[in-house]
Amino acid sequence: MVTAHDANKSCRRERKRKMMVSYRKEKKLEECELKMAYRRLEMEIHALRASTHSALSWKDIALALEEEVKPSHVEYQSLKEKVKATSRLLRCMEQWVICNSTIAVRSPWEM
């Protein structure tokens, strides 16, 4: 004969069993989600590492830019020297013109 106490106990056991089944399902789902997140992150790490190997380092870029700048610096120095030489020539020519030009001065009685 099944008493009320036995029925109540059986009901509690059934409820606890269902809760444990639900708990295990949740844990399995959580484990699956964590594994998927782990795989996704591993793939992301792999992709990031692969992209850094194919990218140029900052040292390589700096060397390339330095090589590109060298001709410009040489040209700049050359142009700077030409400007100095032209300025010296201009000053010399101005002095020559000043020294070799005469100012015609008329006296007031010659008019």
DOFI-726648 format. One record per atom (N, C-alpha, C, CB): chain; residue number from 1; atom name; x, y, z. Coordinates in pm, whole numbers. Each point is the difference from the previous one (the first is absolute). Glycine has a CB too. Layout:
N
REC drenba vexmi pati      x      y      z
REC      A   NUM   CA      X      Y      Z
...
This chain:
111
REC drenba vexmi pati      x      y      z
REC      A     1    N     82   -116      0
REC      A     1   CA    -82    116      0
REC      A     1    C     88    125      0
REC      A     1   CB   -182   -126    119
REC      A     2    N    146    216   -207
REC      A     2   CA     77    123    -15
REC      A     2    C    -61    105     89
REC      A     2   CB     64    -58   -238
REC      A     3    N     18    108    326
REC      A     3   CA    -49    103     92
REC      A     3    C     26    138    -58
REC      A     3   CB     41   -151    196
REC      A     4    N    -98    251   -133
REC      A     4   CA     18    140    -44
REC      A     4    C    146     39     13
REC      A     4   CB   -234     57     69
REC      A     5    N    298   -107     35
REC      A     5   CA    141     31     22
REC      A     5    C     85    -58   -114
REC      A     5   CB    -38      4    250
REC      A     6    N      8   -129   -290
REC      A     6   CA     73    -64   -109
REC      A     6    C    -26     73   -133
REC      A     6   CB    -13   -222    120
REC      A     7    N   -110    263   -141
REC      A     7   CA    -34     73   -123
REC      A     7    C     72    134     -4
REC      A     7   CB   -225   -113     -6
REC      A     8    N    229    182    120
REC      A     8   CA     68    128     10
REC      A     8    C    150    -18    -25
REC      A     8   CB   -174     83    165
REC      A     9    N    229   -189   -107
REC      A     9   CA    142    -29    -16
REC      A     9    C     30    -32   -147
REC      A     9   CB     13    -86    237
REC      A    10    N   -100      9   -299
REC      A    10   CA     15    -36   -141
REC      A    10    C     -9    125    -88
REC      A    10   CB    -99   -228     46
REC      A    11    N      7    315    -12
REC      A    11   CA    -17    126    -75
REC      A    11    C    127     86     11
REC      A    11   CB   -250     -6     41
REC      A    12    N    305     16     82
REC      A    12   CA    124     77     20
REC      A    12    C    115    -61    -80
REC      A    12   CB    -79     67    230
REC      A    13    N     88   -199   -228
REC      A    13   CA    105    -69    -74
REC      A    13    C    -12     28   -150
REC      A    13   CB      7   -179    177
REC      A    14    N   -129    173   -228
REC      A    14   CA    -25     27   -143
REC      A    14    C     37    144    -35
REC      A    14   CB   -186   -171      0
REC      A    15    N    149    266     87
REC      A    15   CA     33    141    -22
REC      A    15    C    153     20      0
REC      A    15   CB   -219     69    110
REC      A    16    N    285   -134    -14
REC      A    16   CA    146     12      9
REC      A    16    C     66    -62   -123
REC      A    16   CB    -15     -6    252
REC      A    17    N    -37   -108   -298
REC      A    17   CA     53    -65   -119
REC      A    17    C    -14     90   -122
REC      A    17   CB    -57   -224     97
REC      A    18    N    -61    288   -112
REC      A    18   CA    -22     91   -113
REC      A    18    C     94    121      8
REC      A    18   CB   -241    -74    -11
REC      A    19    N    261    124    133
REC      A    19   CA     91    114     18
REC      A    19    C    143    -39    -39
REC      A    19   CB   -147     88    186
REC      A    20    N    188   -209   -147
REC      A    20   CA    135    -45    -33
REC      A    20    C     15    -21   -151
REC      A    20   CB     17   -109    226
REC      A    21    N   -121     56   -291
REC      A    21   CA      3    -17   -145
REC      A    21    C     14    137    -66
REC      A    21   CB   -142   -209     15
REC      A    22    N     64    304     31
REC      A    22   CA      6    136    -54
REC      A    22    C    138     62     25
REC      A    22   CB   -248     26     39
REC      A    23    N    301    -47     80
REC      A    23   CA    131     53     37
REC      A    23    C    109    -58    -91
REC      A    23   CB    -77     27    240
REC      A    24    N     72   -159   -264
REC      A    24   CA    100    -63    -87
REC      A    24    C    -12     51   -143
REC      A    24   CB     -5   -204    146
REC      A    25    N   -119    225   -195
REC      A    25   CA    -18     56   -134
REC      A    25    C     61    139     -9
REC      A    25   CB   -212   -134    -28
REC      A    26    N    187    217    130
REC      A    26   CA     56    135      2
REC      A    26    C    153     -4     -2
REC      A    26   CB   -202     81    125
REC      A    27    N    259   -172    -45
REC      A    27   CA    146    -11      8
REC      A    27    C     57    -49   -133
REC      A    27   CB    -17    -47    245
REC      A    28    N    -50    -47   -311
REC      A    28   CA     46    -47   -130
REC      A    28    C     -6    113   -103
REC      A    28   CB    -78   -232     56
REC      A    29    N    -31    309    -54
REC      A    29   CA    -14    113    -90
REC      A    29    C    109    103     26
REC      A    29   CB   -249    -40    -11
REC      A    30    N    273     69    138
REC      A    30   CA    105     96     38
REC      A    30    C    137    -50    -47
REC      A    30   CB   -137     72    201
REC      A    31    N    162   -202   -184
REC      A    31   CA    127    -58    -43
REC      A    31    C     15     13   -152
REC      A    31   CB     -5   -161    194
REC      A    32    N   -102    134   -266
REC      A    32   CA      1     11   -146
REC      A    32    C     29    144    -44
REC      A    32   CB   -163   -192    -15
REC      A    33    N     96    288     79
REC      A    33   CA     22    141    -32
REC      A    33    C    144     42     29
REC      A    33   CB   -241     46     51
REC      A    34    N    295    -94     62
REC      A    34   CA    139     33     34
REC      A    34    C     98    -60   -101
REC      A    34   CB    -66     10    241
REC      A    35    N     39   -133   -285
REC      A    35   CA     87    -62   -100
REC      A    35    C     -4     76   -131
REC      A    35   CB    -36   -222    108
REC      A    36    N    -84    267   -148
REC      A    36   CA    -13     78   -123
REC      A    36    C     73    133     13
REC      A    36   CB   -222   -109    -47
REC      A    37    N    208    174    161
REC      A    37   CA     70    127     23
REC      A    37    C    151    -22     -3
REC      A    37   CB   -193     84    137
REC      A    38    N    238   -195    -79
REC      A    38   CA    142    -33      0
REC      A    38    C     52    -18   -143
REC      A    38   CB    -26   -110    226
REC      A    39    N    -48     35   -308
REC      A    39   CA     41    -21   -140
REC      A    39    C      3    132    -76
REC      A    39   CB    -99   -230      7
REC      A    40    N     -3    313     14
REC      A    40   CA     -6    129    -68
REC      A    40    C    120     87     39
REC      A    40   CB   -252    -14     -6
REC      A    41    N    284     18    134
REC      A    41   CA    113     80     46
REC      A    41    C    133    -55    -51
REC      A    41   CB   -131     61    204
REC      A    42    N    143   -193   -209
REC      A    42   CA    121    -61    -55
REC      A    42    C     18     37   -146
REC      A    42   CB    -22   -191    162
REC      A    43    N    -88    189   -238
REC      A    43   CA      6     39   -141
REC      A    43    C     38    147    -14
REC      A    43   CB   -172   -174    -56
REC      A    44    N    118    257    143
REC      A    44   CA     32    143     -3
REC      A    44    C    148     23     30
REC      A    44   CB   -236     53     72
REC      A    45    N    288   -124     27
REC      A    45   CA    143     11     33
REC      A    45    C     84    -44   -119
REC      A    45   CB    -49    -42    244
REC      A    46    N     11    -68   -305
REC      A    46   CA     74    -51   -116
REC      A    46    C     -1    103   -113
REC      A    46   CB    -61   -236     65
REC      A    47    N    -54    296    -91
REC      A    47   CA    -10    100   -107
REC      A    47    C     85    122     32
REC      A    47   CB   -232    -81    -52
REC      A    48    N    231    125    177
REC      A    48   CA     81    116     38
REC      A    48    C    149    -29    -13
REC      A    48   CB   -182     72    156
REC      A    49    N    223   -190   -115
REC      A    49   CA    141    -36    -13
REC      A    49    C     41     -9   -146
REC      A    49   CB    -12   -124    217
REC      A    50    N    -73     71   -300
REC      A    50   CA     30    -12   -143
REC      A    50    C     10    137    -64
REC      A    50   CB   -117   -221     -7
REC      A    51    N     31    314     46
REC      A    51   CA      4    133    -61
REC      A    51    C    123     78     44
REC      A    51   CB   -250      0     -7
REC      A    52    N    301    -23    128
REC      A    52   CA    119     72     43
REC      A    52    C    124    -52    -71
REC      A    52   CB   -106     41    222
REC      A    53    N    105   -168   -263
REC      A    53   CA    116    -53    -72
REC      A    53    C      7     57   -141
REC      A    53   CB    -13   -210    136
REC      A    54    N    -99    238   -196
REC      A    54   CA      0     50   -137
REC      A    54    C     19    152     -6
REC      A    54   CB   -148   -190    -63
REC      A    55    N    126    259    173
REC      A    55   CA     15    146      1
REC      A    55    C    147     37     11
REC      A    55   CB   -228     25    105
REC      A    56    N    263     91   -161
REC      A    56   CA    137     48     10
REC      A    56    C     26     54    140
REC      A    56   CB      2     55   -245
REC      A    57    N    120    -72    291
REC      A    57   CA     34     55    131
REC      A    57    C     26    149    -14
REC      A    57   CB     98   -222     75
REC      A    58    N   -104    293     35
REC      A    58   CA     21    146     -4
REC      A    58    C    143     30    -40
REC      A    58   CB   -176     34    177
REC      A    59    N    270   -123   -148
REC      A    59   CA    140     23    -37
REC      A    59    C     16     -4   -152
REC      A    59   CB     76   -101    217
REC      A    60    N   -143      6   -282
REC      A    60   CA      7     -9   -146
REC      A    60    C    -60    124    -64
REC      A    60   CB    -13   -250     14
REC      A    61    N    -97    296     41
REC      A    61   CA    -65    120    -53
REC      A    61    C     89    122     19
REC      A    61   CB   -226    -99     49
REC      A    62    N    289    111     69
REC      A    62   CA     89    113     28
REC      A    62    C    119      0    -95
REC      A    62   CB    -70     -5    241
REC      A    63    N    128   -111   -268
REC      A    63   CA    113     -8    -93
REC      A    63    C    -42     41   -141
REC      A    63   CB    101   -182    140
REC      A    64    N   -216    135   -183
REC      A    64   CA    -49     35   -134
REC      A    64    C    -24    150    -11
REC      A    64   CB   -105   -227    -22
REC      A    65    N     45    285    124
REC      A    65   CA    -25    145     -3
REC      A    65    C    131     78      2
REC      A    65   CB   -219    -37    116
REC      A    66    N    316    -11    -39
REC      A    66   CA    130     68      6
REC      A    66    C     67     -2   -137
REC      A    66   CB     24    -65    243
REC      A    67    N    -33    -48   -312
REC      A    67   CA     58    -10   -134
REC      A    67    C    -71     93    -98
REC      A    67   CB     64   -237     48
REC      A    68    N   -194    255    -30
REC      A    68   CA    -75     91    -87
REC      A    68    C     35    146     27
REC      A    68   CB   -185   -168     -8
REC      A    69    N    221    199    132
REC      A    69   CA     26    139     39
REC      A    69    C    140     45    -40
REC      A    69   CB   -158    -29    191
REC      A    70    N    254    -63   -197
REC      A    70   CA    140     35    -29
REC      A    70    C     15     84   -127
REC      A    70   CB     68   -210    114
REC      A    71    N   -125    171   -228
REC      A    71   CA     15     84   -120
REC      A    71    C    -57    141     19
REC      A    71   CB    -12   -207   -138
REC      A    72    N    -95    218    212
REC      A    72   CA    -59    132     24
REC      A    72    C     94     87     83
REC      A    72   CB   -229   -100    -12
REC      A    73    N    295     40    111
REC      A    73   CA     96     76     81
REC      A    73    C    119     46    -84
REC      A    73   CB    -71   -131    203
REC      A    74    N    118     43   -290
REC      A    74   CA    113     36    -88
REC      A    74    C    -41    115    -91
REC      A    74   CB     88   -238      7
REC      A    75    N   -205    228    -65
REC      A    75   CA    -49    106    -89
REC      A    75    C    -18    131     77
REC      A    75   CB   -116   -172   -143
REC      A    76    N     65    164    265
REC      A    76   CA    -19    118     84
REC      A    76    C    134     69     26
REC      A    76   CB   -201   -108    107
REC      A    77    N    303     31    -71
REC      A    77   CA    132     58     27
REC      A    77    C     56     65   -127
REC      A    77   CB     41   -172    180
REC      A    78    N    -57    107   -293
REC      A    78   CA     48     54   -127
REC      A    78    C    -69    132    -32
REC      A    78   CB     45   -233    -82
REC      A    79    N   -177    237     97
REC      A    79   CA    -74    123    -28
REC      A    79    C     38    111     97
REC      A    79   CB   -189   -137    -89
REC      A    80    N    215    101    213
REC      A    80   CA     41     97    100
REC      A    80    C    134     64    -39
REC      A    80   CB   -123   -130    178
REC      A    81    N    218     48   -227
REC      A    81   CA    130     52    -45
REC      A    81    C    -18     90   -122
REC      A    81   CB    114   -206     89
REC      A    82    N   -203    169   -180
REC      A    82   CA    -25     83   -119
REC      A    82    C    -56    136     40
REC      A    82   CB    -40   -207   -137
REC      A    83    N    -51    207    235
REC      A    83   CA    -58    126     47
REC      A    83    C    108     88     61
REC      A    83   CB   -220   -114     43
REC      A    84    N    311     55     36
REC      A    84   CA    109     78     60
REC      A    84    C     90     58   -108
REC      A    84   CB     -7   -146    203
REC      A    85    N     43     62   -301
REC      A    85   CA     88     46   -109
REC      A    85    C    -67    111    -80
REC      A    85   CB    104   -228    -13
REC      A    86    N   -232    212    -16
REC      A    86   CA    -73    102    -76
REC      A    86    C    -10    129     80
REC      A    86   CB   -130   -179   -118
REC      A    87    N    108    169    248
REC      A    87   CA     -6    119     85
REC      A    87    C    134     73      2
REC      A    87   CB   -176   -111    142
REC      A    88    N    288     35   -133
REC      A    88   CA    133     62     -3
REC      A    88    C     23     71   -133
REC      A    88   CB     88   -176    156
REC      A    89    N   -126    109   -266
REC      A    89   CA     15     60   -133
REC      A    89    C    -82    127    -10
REC      A    89   CB     40   -227    -99
REC      A    90    N   -161    226    150
REC      A    90   CA    -86    118     -5
REC      A    90    C     62    116     77
REC      A    90   CB   -201   -149    -20
REC      A    91    N    254    122    139
REC      A    91   CA     64    106     79
REC      A    91    C    122     56    -72
REC      A    91   CB    -82   -109    210
REC      A    92    N    162     19   -270
REC      A    92   CA    118     46    -75
REC      A    92    C    -41     88   -118
REC      A    92   CB    123   -208     68
REC      A    93    N   -227    165   -139
REC      A    93   CA    -46     78   -116
REC      A    93    C    -55    135     45
REC      A    93   CB    -52   -213   -124
REC      A    94    N    -20    216    237
REC      A    94   CA    -51    127     51
REC      A    94    C    115     95     33
REC      A    94   CB   -203   -117     92
REC      A    95    N    308     63    -29
REC      A    95   CA    116     83     34
REC      A    95    C     69     50   -126
REC      A    95   CB     30   -130    213
REC      A    96    N    -19     44   -313
REC      A    96   CA     65     40   -125
REC      A    96    C    -78    113    -67
REC      A    96   CB     91   -233    -29
REC      A    97    N   -225    217     28
REC      A    97   CA    -84    104    -62
REC      A    97    C     15    131     76
REC      A    97   CB   -164   -175    -79
REC      A    98    N    166    169    211
REC      A    98   CA     14    121     80
REC      A    98    C    135     66    -26
REC      A    98   CB   -150    -98    176
REC      A    99    N    254     17   -182
REC      A    99   CA    134     55    -21
REC      A    99    C     19     56   -140
REC      A    99   CB     86   -162    167
REC      A   100    N   -146    105   -267
REC      A   100   CA     23     39   -139
REC      A   100    C   -105     94    -57
REC      A   100   CB    112   -215    -27
REC      A   101    N   -210    247    102
REC      A   101   CA    -97     94    -55
REC      A   101    C     32    139     54
REC      A   101   CB   -179   -180    -19
REC      A   102    N    165    276    -67
REC      A   102   CA     24    138     41
REC      A   102    C   -132     73      1
REC      A   102   CB    234     -2    -94
REC      A   103    N   -243     89    186
REC      A   103   CA   -121     80      9
REC      A   103    C     33    134    -64
REC      A   103   CB    -83   -118    213
REC      A   104    N      6    148   -311
REC      A   104   CA     21    128    -69
REC      A   104    C    -57    111     87
REC      A   104   CB     -8   -111   -229
REC      A   105    N     97    195    267
REC      A   105   CA    -42    112     84
REC      A   105    C     14    127    -83
REC      A   105   CB     70   -119    215
REC      A   106    N   -174    191   -228
REC      A   106   CA      3    128    -73
REC      A   106    C     -1    113    100
REC      A   106   CB   -119   -101   -199
REC      A   107    N    195    189    170
REC      A   107   CA      0    118     87
REC      A   107    C   -117     88    -38
REC      A   107   CB    250    -10     27
REC      A   108    N   -297     89     64
REC      A   108   CA   -118     83    -26
REC      A   108    C     23    101   -111
REC      A   108   CB    -65    -30    237
REC      A   109    N    186     76   -262
REC      A   109   CA     23    101   -103
REC      A   109    C      6    -59   -139
REC      A   109   CB    120    132    166
REC      A   110    N   -111   -271   -178
REC      A   110   CA      2    -63   -131
REC      A   110    C   -140    -15    -58
REC      A   110   CB    208   -121     66
REC      A   111    N   -306    143      5
REC      A   111   CA   -135    -20    -50
REC      A   111    C    -45    111    -82
REC      A   111   CB    -49   -130    191
